[in-house]
Amino acid sequence: MVVIEQEESKHRNANASIAGASNDASDGFETASDADLDSDGDDGGACSREAQNHPGKPHQQQTEQEPEHDGPRSTESSENALINEEESRQKALDQANEAKVEGNKLFVDGKYEEALSQYELALQVAPDVPLSVEIRSICHSNRGVCFLKLGKYENTIKECTKALELNPVYVKALVRRGEAHEKLEHFEEAVADMKKILEIDPSNDQAGKTIRRLEPLAAEKREKMKEEMIAKLKEMGNSVLGRFGMSVDNFKAVKDPNTGSYSVSFQR
């Protein structure tokens, strides 16, 4: 008899579970999938017991399922946002290009200040993205040549340097910066820019000619700077040694041809 009672108890429990499930379905709530139950661990059993104890009471599975309905809308919103962003970038690039073209026209007409403003406008509207690197480097270089025409050589160097930061192989920017360095008698810097051009384009004859013309000037300037430095040091030395009745002329430096070092001797 005990066995029979146990079997009957199992049947009664099974029927109760079926009844609970039927009540859930009649309430219009979706049931969780097997995967959801697995992810929730033992909560699935608790929900089943809650449904059995309160057949007519909605449980919280609907709330858990609702985010699933937002998936397609969220994806669609993200796609629309990306499309809008891309359209905005393209519009900004078009505006930047229009400003650059207008700047070019003004430059040809010799209106360098107005051209500078248009190139600056192009730089302001151009988005800071890889697609705009070319137009931004061009506008910086064009601003550099405007400053070159206006005799503002330091500004030319700054603008061309910005252009080269965006495009290290921009030959025109190197040429313009080299010209500005030459105007300021920065001969070594100008030679360095010309050598960089030859690295990019070995067939650039103009760069080679400029190097041959500027290297003697660079060497002459180095020698002049050395003499000026020695004169300043000598003046400082005399101001100190004069207190002791001596001068730097009492000291003679002799260079050792083998080692390149100097030995100093004192002479009265």
PEVENUR-V255737 format. One record per residue. N is the residue number from 1. RES is the residue in one letter. PHI is phi in whole degrees, -180 to 180 (NA if undefined). Layout:
# PEVENUR-V255737
n=N res=RES phi=PHI
n=N res=RES phi=PHI
This chain:
# PEVENUR-V255737
n=1 res=M phi=NA
n=2 res=V phi=-60
n=3 res=V phi=-63
n=4 res=I phi=-63
n=5 res=E phi=-63
n=6 res=Q phi=-65
n=7 res=E phi=-65
n=8 res=E phi=-64
n=9 res=S phi=-62
n=10 res=K phi=-63
n=11 res=H phi=-65
n=12 res=R phi=-64
n=13 res=N phi=-64
n=14 res=A phi=-64
n=15 res=N phi=-64
n=16 res=A phi=-63
n=17 res=S phi=-65
n=18 res=I phi=-64
n=19 res=A phi=-65
n=20 res=G phi=-61
n=21 res=A phi=-66
n=22 res=S phi=-66
n=23 res=N phi=-63
n=24 res=D phi=-61
n=25 res=A phi=-64
n=26 res=S phi=-69
n=27 res=D phi=-76
n=28 res=G phi=85
n=29 res=F phi=-95
n=30 res=E phi=-75
n=31 res=T phi=-92
n=32 res=A phi=-70
n=33 res=S phi=-77
n=34 res=D phi=-62
n=35 res=A phi=-64
n=36 res=D phi=-64
n=37 res=L phi=-64
n=38 res=D phi=-63
n=39 res=S phi=-72
n=40 res=D phi=-90
n=41 res=G phi=69
n=42 res=D phi=-82
n=43 res=D phi=-64
n=44 res=G phi=-61
n=45 res=G phi=-65
n=46 res=A phi=-65
n=47 res=C phi=-66
n=48 res=S phi=-64
n=49 res=R phi=-66
n=50 res=E phi=-66
n=51 res=A phi=-66
n=52 res=Q phi=-69
n=53 res=N phi=-73
n=54 res=H phi=-131
n=55 res=P phi=-59
n=56 res=G phi=-91
n=57 res=K phi=-94
n=58 res=P phi=-66
n=59 res=H phi=-94
n=60 res=Q phi=-91
n=61 res=Q phi=-68
n=62 res=Q phi=-62
n=63 res=T phi=-61
n=64 res=E phi=-70
n=65 res=Q phi=-85
n=66 res=E phi=-57
n=67 res=P phi=-57
n=68 res=E phi=-63
n=69 res=H phi=-74
n=70 res=D phi=-83
n=71 res=G phi=-56
n=72 res=P phi=-60
n=73 res=R phi=-66
n=74 res=S phi=-64
n=75 res=T phi=-63
n=76 res=E phi=-65
n=77 res=S phi=-63
n=78 res=S phi=-64
n=79 res=E phi=-64
n=80 res=N phi=-64
n=81 res=A phi=-63
n=82 res=L phi=-65
n=83 res=I phi=-64
n=84 res=N phi=-63
n=85 res=E phi=-65
n=86 res=E phi=-65
n=87 res=E phi=-64
n=88 res=S phi=-65
n=89 res=R phi=-64
n=90 res=Q phi=-65
n=91 res=K phi=-63
n=92 res=A phi=-64
n=93 res=L phi=-64
n=94 res=D phi=-63
n=95 res=Q phi=-65
n=96 res=A phi=-64
n=97 res=N phi=-66
n=98 res=E phi=-63
n=99 res=A phi=-66
n=100 res=K phi=-64
n=101 res=V phi=-62
n=102 res=E phi=-65
n=103 res=G phi=-62
n=104 res=N phi=-63
n=105 res=K phi=-64
n=106 res=L phi=-65
n=107 res=F phi=-64
n=108 res=V phi=-61
n=109 res=D phi=-81
n=110 res=G phi=80
n=111 res=K phi=-94
n=112 res=Y phi=-70
n=113 res=E phi=-64
n=114 res=E phi=-65
n=115 res=A phi=-64
n=116 res=L phi=-57
n=117 res=S phi=-65
n=118 res=Q phi=-68
n=119 res=Y phi=-66
n=120 res=E phi=-66
n=121 res=L phi=-61
n=122 res=A phi=-61
n=123 res=L phi=-67
n=124 res=Q phi=-72
n=125 res=V phi=-88
n=126 res=A phi=-67
n=127 res=P phi=-70
n=128 res=D phi=-84
n=129 res=V phi=-133
n=130 res=P phi=-55
n=131 res=L phi=-65
n=132 res=S phi=-97
n=133 res=V phi=-59
n=134 res=E phi=-63
n=135 res=I phi=-67
n=136 res=R phi=-69
n=137 res=S phi=-66
n=138 res=I phi=-64
n=139 res=C phi=-65
n=140 res=H phi=-64
n=141 res=S phi=-66
n=142 res=N phi=-66
n=143 res=R phi=-64
n=144 res=G phi=-61
n=145 res=V phi=-73
n=146 res=C phi=-63
n=147 res=F phi=-64
n=148 res=L phi=-62
n=149 res=K phi=-67
n=150 res=L phi=-87
n=151 res=G phi=78
n=152 res=K phi=-99
n=153 res=Y phi=-71
n=154 res=E phi=-63
n=155 res=N phi=-66
n=156 res=T phi=-60
n=157 res=I phi=-62
n=158 res=K phi=-64
n=159 res=E phi=-67
n=160 res=C phi=-68
n=161 res=T phi=-64
n=162 res=K phi=-63
n=163 res=A phi=-62
n=164 res=L phi=-74
n=165 res=E phi=-66
n=166 res=L phi=-81
n=167 res=N phi=-140
n=168 res=P phi=-62
n=169 res=V phi=-108
n=170 res=Y phi=-81
n=171 res=V phi=-64
n=172 res=K phi=-60
n=173 res=A phi=-65
n=174 res=L phi=-66
n=175 res=V phi=-62
n=176 res=R phi=-68
n=177 res=R phi=-67
n=178 res=G phi=-62
n=179 res=E phi=-64
n=180 res=A phi=-65
n=181 res=H phi=-62
n=182 res=E phi=-65
n=183 res=K phi=-62
n=184 res=L phi=-90
n=185 res=E phi=62
n=186 res=H phi=-89
n=187 res=F phi=-65
n=188 res=E phi=-64
n=189 res=E phi=-66
n=190 res=A phi=-65
n=191 res=V phi=-62
n=192 res=A phi=-61
n=193 res=D phi=-66
n=194 res=M phi=-66
n=195 res=K phi=-67
n=196 res=K phi=-64
n=197 res=I phi=-62
n=198 res=L phi=-66
n=199 res=E phi=-65
n=200 res=I phi=-78
n=201 res=D phi=-136
n=202 res=P phi=-60
n=203 res=S phi=-89
n=204 res=N phi=-77
n=205 res=D phi=-68
n=206 res=Q phi=-62
n=207 res=A phi=-64
n=208 res=G phi=-62
n=209 res=K phi=-64
n=210 res=T phi=-65
n=211 res=I phi=-62
n=212 res=R phi=-65
n=213 res=R phi=-80
n=214 res=L phi=-90
n=215 res=E phi=-59
n=216 res=P phi=-63
n=217 res=L phi=-67
n=218 res=A phi=-66
n=219 res=A phi=-65
n=220 res=E phi=-64
n=221 res=K phi=-67
n=222 res=R phi=-60
n=223 res=E phi=-65
n=224 res=K phi=-65
n=225 res=M phi=-65
n=226 res=K phi=-65
n=227 res=E phi=-65
n=228 res=E phi=-64
n=229 res=M phi=-67
n=230 res=I phi=-64
n=231 res=A phi=-64
n=232 res=K phi=-67
n=233 res=L phi=-64
n=234 res=K phi=-64
n=235 res=E phi=-63
n=236 res=M phi=-65
n=237 res=G phi=-64
n=238 res=N phi=-65
n=239 res=S phi=-65
n=240 res=V phi=-87
n=241 res=L phi=-68
n=242 res=G phi=-61
n=243 res=R phi=-67
n=244 res=F phi=-110
n=245 res=G phi=74
n=246 res=M phi=-129
n=247 res=S phi=-145
n=248 res=V phi=-67
n=249 res=D phi=-66
n=250 res=N phi=-75
n=251 res=F phi=-116
n=252 res=K phi=-121
n=253 res=A phi=-102
n=254 res=V phi=-119
n=255 res=K phi=-86
n=256 res=D phi=-84
n=257 res=P phi=-65
n=258 res=N phi=-81
n=259 res=T phi=-105
n=260 res=G phi=82
n=261 res=S phi=-87
n=262 res=Y phi=-116
n=263 res=S phi=-117
n=264 res=V phi=-112
n=265 res=S phi=-123
n=266 res=F phi=-98
n=267 res=Q phi=-131
n=268 res=R phi=-97
